[in-house]
Amino acid sequence: MNTIWVLVANQAEAQIYSANRIPGNLSLVGKMVHEEGAAHARDLTSDAPGRAFDSNGPARHSMEPETGVKEEERRRFVKEIVGRLEAAHMRGRFDKLVLLAAPAVLGVIRKTIHGDLAKAVIKEIPKGVIGQAPDKIHTQLVRSFALK
């Protein structure tokens, strides 16, 4: 088997396509939606940040979280995507993987992916194309592989 999967993703949605070759016809294998990824940060937090007292004096300061809420949601969604890809790769559903994702999401994928799945990646394309028709995605793949 020589099946290639193409992951197309942003922080709120992921689509997985299958092809026998690149460039080739793409067929949709699956889709994942992460509604929190499309939400505004203010909608993801329950209340105002906590407060802390100064060590010297009566002053108080609000405390900011170390990681932004949007970034945490992005990590959570990428972990879910990578888990699905790892399971499919272990079952032999695909041999090679192309990552076509929004730059911020691609960065998190790079940090999350490892082992045999990382070795299966043949191309990384930092481009947000979610919402585009498969023929537009195909065109982007043709361009990217032509620029090798």
C-alpha positions as CSV (number, residue, x, y, z in Angstrom):
1,M,0.0,0.0,0.0
2,N,1.2,3.5,-0.8
3,T,-1.5,5.7,0.6
4,I,-0.8,9.3,1.4
5,W,-2.9,11.3,3.9
6,V,-3.1,15.1,3.7
7,L,-4.0,16.8,7.0
8,V,-5.6,20.3,6.4
9,A,-6.0,22.1,9.7
10,N,-6.5,25.3,11.6
11,Q,-7.3,25.9,15.3
12,A,-11.0,25.1,14.8
13,E,-11.2,22.4,12.1
14,A,-9.2,19.6,10.6
15,Q,-9.9,17.7,7.4
16,I,-8.0,14.5,6.4
17,Y,-7.8,13.6,2.7
18,S,-6.4,10.5,1.1
19,A,-4.5,10.2,-2.2
20,N,-2.5,7.5,-4.0
21,R,0.0,10.1,-5.1
22,I,0.8,13.8,-4.8
23,P,-0.5,15.5,-6.8
24,G,-3.4,13.3,-7.2
25,N,-7.2,13.1,-6.6
26,L,-8.1,13.8,-3.0
27,S,-10.9,12.0,-1.2
28,L,-12.1,13.1,2.2
29,V,-11.4,10.5,4.9
30,G,-12.5,12.4,8.0
31,K,-13.3,15.7,9.6
32,M,-12.8,17.1,13.1
33,V,-14.3,20.2,14.5
34,H,-13.2,22.0,17.6
35,E,-15.7,24.8,18.4
36,E,-13.6,26.3,21.1
37,G,-10.9,27.0,18.6
38,A,-13.2,29.4,16.8
39,A,-14.4,31.2,19.9
40,H,-13.0,34.4,21.2
41,A,-10.7,34.2,24.2
42,R,-13.2,36.2,26.3
43,D,-15.8,33.5,25.7
44,L,-13.5,30.7,26.9
45,T,-12.8,32.1,30.3
46,S,-15.3,32.0,33.1
47,D,-14.4,35.2,35.0
48,A,-11.8,37.8,35.6
49,P,-8.2,36.8,36.3
50,G,-7.2,36.1,39.9
51,R,-5.6,38.8,42.1
52,A,-2.4,38.8,44.1
53,F,-1.1,41.1,46.9
54,D,2.2,42.8,46.6
55,S,4.9,41.3,48.9
56,N,5.6,44.9,50.2
57,G,2.6,47.0,50.8
58,P,-1.1,46.9,50.2
59,A,-1.1,46.9,46.4
60,R,-2.9,44.3,44.4
61,H,-2.3,43.0,40.9
62,S,-4.3,40.9,38.5
63,M,-2.6,37.7,37.5
64,E,-2.3,36.6,33.9
65,P,-2.3,33.0,33.0
66,E,1.1,31.7,31.8
67,T,-0.5,30.4,28.6
68,G,-3.3,32.1,26.7
69,V,-6.6,30.4,26.5
70,K,-6.6,30.3,22.7
71,E,-3.1,28.7,22.7
72,E,-4.2,26.1,25.2
73,E,-7.3,25.2,23.1
74,R,-5.0,25.0,20.1
75,R,-2.8,22.5,21.9
76,R,-5.7,20.4,23.1
77,F,-7.1,20.2,19.5
78,V,-3.7,19.3,18.0
79,K,-3.3,16.6,20.6
80,E,-6.6,15.2,19.5
81,I,-5.7,15.4,15.8
82,V,-2.3,13.7,16.4
83,G,-3.9,11.0,18.5
84,R,-6.3,10.2,15.6
85,L,-3.4,10.2,13.1
86,E,-1.2,8.0,15.3
87,A,-4.0,5.4,15.7
88,A,-4.7,5.3,11.9
89,H,-1.0,5.1,11.1
90,M,-0.5,2.2,13.5
91,R,-3.4,0.4,11.8
92,G,-1.7,0.8,8.5
93,R,-4.3,3.2,7.0
94,F,-1.6,5.4,5.4
95,D,2.1,5.3,4.8
96,K,3.0,9.0,4.2
97,L,1.6,12.2,5.6
98,V,1.4,15.8,4.3
99,L,0.7,18.6,6.8
100,L,-1.0,21.6,5.3
101,A,-1.9,23.8,8.3
102,A,-2.2,27.3,9.5
103,P,1.3,28.4,10.7
104,A,0.4,28.6,14.4
105,V,-1.2,25.1,14.3
106,L,1.7,23.6,12.3
107,G,4.1,24.8,15.0
108,V,2.1,23.0,17.6
109,I,1.8,19.9,15.5
110,R,5.6,19.8,15.1
111,K,6.0,19.9,18.9
112,T,3.4,17.2,19.4
113,I,4.1,14.7,16.6
114,H,6.8,12.1,17.3
115,G,8.1,8.6,16.5
116,D,6.9,6.7,13.5
117,L,4.2,9.3,12.7
118,A,6.9,12.0,12.5
119,K,8.9,9.8,10.1
120,A,5.9,9.5,7.9
121,V,5.7,13.2,7.3
122,I,6.9,14.0,3.8
123,K,6.0,17.7,3.5
124,E,4.9,20.5,5.8
125,I,3.1,23.5,4.3
126,P,2.4,26.5,6.6
127,K,-0.8,27.7,4.9
128,G,-4.4,28.1,6.2
129,V,-6.7,26.6,3.5
130,I,-9.6,25.3,5.7
131,G,-12.8,26.2,4.0
132,Q,-11.5,26.0,0.5
133,A,-12.7,23.4,-2.0
134,P,-10.7,20.3,-2.6
135,D,-9.5,21.5,-6.0
136,K,-8.0,24.6,-4.4
137,I,-6.3,22.4,-1.8
138,H,-5.0,20.3,-4.7
139,T,-3.7,23.4,-6.4
140,Q,-1.8,24.4,-3.2
141,L,-0.3,20.9,-3.0
142,V,0.8,21.0,-6.6
143,R,2.5,24.4,-6.0
144,S,4.2,23.2,-2.8
145,F,5.5,20.0,-4.3
146,A,6.7,21.8,-7.4
147,L,8.9,24.0,-5.2
148,K,10.8,21.2,-3.7
